[in-house]
Amino acid sequence: MAVAVVNYHYVRPRSGRFAALNGITPDAFAAQLDLLVPAVAPQDVRDGSGYAFTFDDGLVDHVAHVAPELERRGARGFFFVSTASWEGRVLAVHKLHLLMASVDVSQLRAAVGGSVDTVQARAIYRYDDAAAAELKFLLNRVLAPEDRERVLSALFAELLGDERAAARELYLDADACRSLSDRGHVVGLHSHTHLPLVDLDDTTLRTELETNAELLRAAIGERPRTIAYPYGAFDGRVKDAARDVGMELGFTTVRGHVHAALDTLELPRIDTNDAPGGKRPAPEFALARDG
């Protein structure tokens, strides 16, 4: 028995000022769900057979377009939320996405400068073209967090304007998290500010997780027990820190099936593109129900 955990980010119409965001449309999402249900319930993710669903970043898309489609099919999902967005901030990862959806990538790449390992960038961002992969790798994995925030904040202010307005448009809030939880979905950690946890010192790592956990506890009425590591970046120290703040399940971006023998804080997921109905479905994930 095995479960393929399908991961999503943006699920939104191709309209509005950020129409070029790289995601899946609600219609395409619904069509893919029809191929993957009946779904494995979140509590059975380690010992079920079939497909389960995770949604990263705490986006308003997940309440507007995702949860209703899941519920219509009797399914529930995991929703991983970075809570710094509740302060009216656009997280660095999303500043980059919104800029890339609004400005030519070559212009952004020239503005940022610097050099990257192209092979490594393409390996991590395998669904992006070369220029986009290099830009994401440089900003997300090479620059120090303070440098990344400085560069992206300056570009965002210059090219897109009001950060608080963009945050309201992009993210779900504490009330929406409570609604998801009350309807049977699992709300979990994605760190407070969506930083690569492996790059943080011990104190900052603990603060990122503890702040995230406490804000979500206040929102949903109980302490979360699941985490998805931002950027899929984890190691033994990160797993220990997650365990110390009460995490029982941890999701990565390593491709594979979940089964009972795996480390519970090192569970694999697949991208929506890899699943049946995706842009590039991988044969090894076509028969997850059969183990």
C-alpha positions in Angstrom: 0.0 0.0 0.0 1.3 3.5 -0.8 0.1 7.0 -1.2 1.1 9.7 -3.7 0.8 13.1 -2.1 0.1 15.7 -4.8 1.3 19.2 -4.0 -0.2 22.5 -5.2 0.5 26.2 -4.8 -1.5 28.6 -7.0 -4.9 27.5 -8.1 -6.5 30.6 -9.7 -8.1 31.9 -12.9 -5.8 33.3 -15.6 -7.2 36.8 -15.1 -6.5 39.9 -13.0 -3.2 41.8 -12.6 -1.2 38.6 -11.7 -2.8 36.5 -14.5 0.7 35.1 -15.5 1.3 33.4 -12.1 2.6 29.9 -12.7 -0.2 27.7 -11.3 -3.2 25.6 -12.3 -6.6 27.0 -13.1 -9.7 26.0 -11.0 -11.1 24.1 -14.0 -7.9 22.2 -14.5 -7.7 21.5 -10.8 -11.2 20.1 -10.7 -10.5 17.9 -13.8 -7.4 16.5 -12.2 -9.2 15.8 -8.9 -11.8 13.8 -10.8 -8.9 11.5 -11.9 -7.5 11.2 -8.4 -10.5 10.7 -6.1 -11.7 9.0 -4.0 -8.8 10.5 -1.9 -6.9 9.2 1.1 -8.0 11.0 4.2 -5.3 13.1 5.9 -5.2 10.8 8.9 -4.6 7.8 6.7 -1.7 9.3 4.7 0.9 6.9 6.0 -1.1 3.7 5.6 -3.6 4.3 2.9 -3.6 3.6 -0.8 -4.3 6.3 -3.5 -3.8 10.0 -3.5 -3.7 12.7 -0.9 -3.4 16.5 -1.4 -1.3 19.3 0.1 -1.5 23.0 -0.6 1.5 25.3 0.3 1.8 28.9 1.3 -1.7 29.8 2.7 -3.1 31.4 -0.4 -6.6 32.8 -0.8 -6.9 30.5 -3.8 -7.2 27.6 -1.3 -10.4 28.9 0.2 -11.9 30.3 -2.9 -11.2 27.5 -5.3 -9.6 24.4 -3.7 -11.6 23.6 -0.5 -15.0 23.7 -2.2 -13.8 21.3 -4.9 -12.3 18.9 -2.4 -15.4 18.9 -0.3 -17.7 18.4 -3.2 -15.9 15.1 -3.8 -15.8 14.1 -0.1 -12.1 14.8 0.2 -10.0 16.8 2.6 -6.5 18.2 2.3 -3.4 19.5 4.1 -3.0 23.3 4.0 0.4 24.7 5.0 0.5 28.4 6.0 3.3 30.9 6.5 1.9 33.4 9.0 4.1 36.4 8.4 1.6 37.3 5.6 -0.9 38.1 8.3 1.2 41.2 9.1 0.5 42.7 5.7 3.7 41.4 4.3 4.2 39.8 0.9 6.7 36.9 1.6 9.9 37.1 -0.4 9.1 34.0 -2.4 5.8 35.6 -3.5 7.4 39.0 -4.2 9.5 37.1 -6.7 6.5 35.3 -8.2 4.4 38.4 -8.5 7.3 40.3 -10.1 7.9 37.5 -12.5 4.2 37.5 -13.4 4.3 41.3 -14.1 7.8 42.0 -15.5 10.0 40.4 -18.1 12.2 37.8 -16.4 15.3 39.0 -18.3 14.8 42.5 -16.9 14.6 41.1 -13.4 17.6 38.9 -13.9 19.6 41.9 -15.1 18.5 44.0 -12.1 19.5 41.3 -9.6 22.9 40.5 -11.2 25.2 37.8 -9.8 26.0 34.3 -11.0 24.6 30.9 -10.3 25.2 27.3 -10.9 22.9 26.8 -13.9 22.9 23.0 -13.6 21.9 23.1 -10.0 19.3 25.8 -10.6 17.6 23.7 -13.4 17.7 20.6 -11.2 15.8 22.3 -8.4 13.4 24.4 -10.6 12.9 21.7 -13.3 9.5 23.1 -14.3 10.9 26.6 -15.2 12.8 27.8 -18.2 16.5 28.5 -17.8 16.2 32.3 -17.0 13.4 31.8 -14.5 15.3 28.9 -12.8 18.4 30.9 -12.5 16.6 33.9 -11.0 14.7 31.8 -8.5 17.8 29.9 -7.5 19.8 33.0 -7.0 17.2 34.8 -4.9 15.9 31.8 -3.0 19.0 29.8 -2.4 22.1 31.9 -2.9 21.5 35.3 -1.4 21.4 35.7 2.3 17.8 36.3 3.6 18.5 40.0 4.4 20.0 40.6 1.0 17.1 38.8 -0.8 14.5 40.8 1.2 16.3 44.1 0.4 16.5 43.4 -3.3 13.0 42.1 -3.7 11.4 44.8 -1.6 13.1 47.5 -3.6 12.0 45.9 -6.9 8.5 45.3 -5.6 8.1 48.9 -4.4 9.3 50.3 -7.6 7.4 48.0 -10.0 4.3 46.9 -8.2 3.6 49.4 -5.4 1.4 48.8 -2.3 2.6 45.6 -0.5 -0.3 45.5 2.0 -2.8 45.6 -0.8 -1.0 42.8 -2.6 -0.9 40.7 0.6 -4.7 41.1 1.1 -5.2 40.0 -2.4 -2.9 37.0 -2.1 -3.2 35.3 1.3 -5.8 33.7 3.4 -6.2 35.1 7.0 -6.6 33.5 10.4 -10.4 33.3 10.1 -10.0 31.4 6.8 -7.6 29.0 8.5 -10.1 28.4 11.3 -12.8 27.7 8.6 -10.6 25.2 6.9 -9.9 23.4 10.1 -13.6 23.4 11.2 -14.5 21.8 7.9 -12.1 18.8 8.4 -9.0 20.0 6.6 -5.6 19.9 8.3 -3.8 23.2 8.8 -0.1 23.0 9.3 3.2 24.8 9.5 5.2 26.3 6.6 7.4 28.4 8.8 6.6 32.0 9.8 8.4 33.8 7.0 9.0 31.0 4.4 12.7 30.9 4.8 14.9 27.9 3.8 15.1 26.3 7.3 18.5 24.6 6.7 20.1 28.0 6.3 19.0 29.3 9.7 20.9 29.2 13.0 19.3 27.2 15.8 17.7 30.2 17.5 16.1 31.6 14.4 15.0 28.1 13.3 13.2 27.6 16.6 11.6 31.1 16.4 10.4 30.5 12.8 8.7 27.3 13.9 7.4 28.3 17.3 5.9 31.6 16.0 4.2 29.8 13.2 2.8 27.1 15.5 1.5 29.5 18.1 -0.2 31.8 15.6 -1.9 28.9 13.9 -2.9 27.5 17.3 -4.6 30.8 18.2 -6.3 30.7 14.8 -7.6 27.1 14.7 -7.9 26.3 18.4 -5.3 23.6 18.6 -1.6 23.1 18.1 -0.8 21.9 14.5 1.1 18.6 14.2 2.2 18.8 10.5 4.7 20.8 8.6 5.8 21.2 5.0 9.4 22.5 4.8 9.7 25.7 2.7 11.4 25.0 -0.6 11.5 21.3 0.5 14.8 22.1 2.4 15.4 20.0 5.4 18.1 18.0 7.2 18.5 16.2 10.5 18.7 19.4 12.5 15.5 20.8 10.9 13.7 17.6 11.6 14.8 17.7 15.2 13.6 21.2 15.6 10.2 20.3 14.0 9.9 17.4 16.4 10.8 19.7 19.3 7.8 22.0 18.5 5.4 19.0 18.3 5.4 18.1 14.6 4.4 14.5 13.9 4.4 14.6 10.1 6.8 16.5 7.9 6.4 16.8 4.1 9.4 17.3 1.7 9.5 17.9 -2.1 11.4 14.6 -2.6 9.5 12.7 -5.2 8.1 9.3 -4.2 5.3 7.4 -2.5 4.4 7.6 1.2 4.3 4.3 3.1 4.3 3.3 6.7 8.0 2.4 6.8 9.2 5.9 6.1 10.5 8.5 8.6 7.3 10.4 9.6 9.2 13.8 9.3 10.6 13.0 5.8 7.5 12.2 3.7 7.7 12.6 -0.1 5.4 14.5 -2.3 4.9 15.0 -6.1 4.1 18.1 -8.0 0.7 18.4 -9.7 2.5 18.2 -13.0 3.7 14.7 -12.1 0.3 13.3 -11.2 -2.3 11.9 -13.6 -3.9 14.9 -15.4 -0.8 17.0 -15.0 1.3 18.6 -17.7 4.0 15.8 -17.5 2.4 12.9 -15.7 5.0 10.4 -14.5 4.1 6.7 -15.1 5.4 5.7 -11.6 2.6 7.7 -10.0 -0.3 6.6 -12.2 -1.2 3.6 -10.2 -0.7 4.8 -6.6 -4.0 3.2 -5.4 -2.6 -0.2 -6.3 0.6 0.4 -4.3 
